[in-house]
């Protein structure tokens, strides 16, 4: 990521400025990735802060989208396969995964499809896969997995301010 260029809002919110991301900003975005993902998933605009913009750009990279899609399919394969002892720190909530299989398959497909996706939806997918309190893993999660996956699908749709 040598010369990462960001678009950030100028004082006039209708104008975007291209700036080079500084090394300290890139380090901050990497070290605080989970927190930034949580903010983006909750609706924070990527242009609010440089760290959010860097994180949003990283989430949207093809490599990251592919990694998330593969992880979704791995979760589905594990849930559909025979039960075996898990060495994972947090085992799958198999019933929830199987109930939301259609939405999860659609999520994986959208992540692999060409074109822009909104950072909010990508961050939601990442948190579904990496947070032990996610409905993928935790039966007592505040949101059902099918609903969370459907919300992520909706929030993957990019919105343009014009």
ABEGO torsion letter per residue (X at the ends): XABBBBBBBBABAABBBBBBBBAAAAAAAAAAAAAAAAAAAAGBBAAABAAAAAAAAAAABAAAAAAAAAAAAAAAAAAABBBBBBABABBBBAAAAAAAAAAAAAAAAAAABBEBBBAAAAAAAAAAAABAABAAABAABABBAAAAAAAAAAAABBBBAX
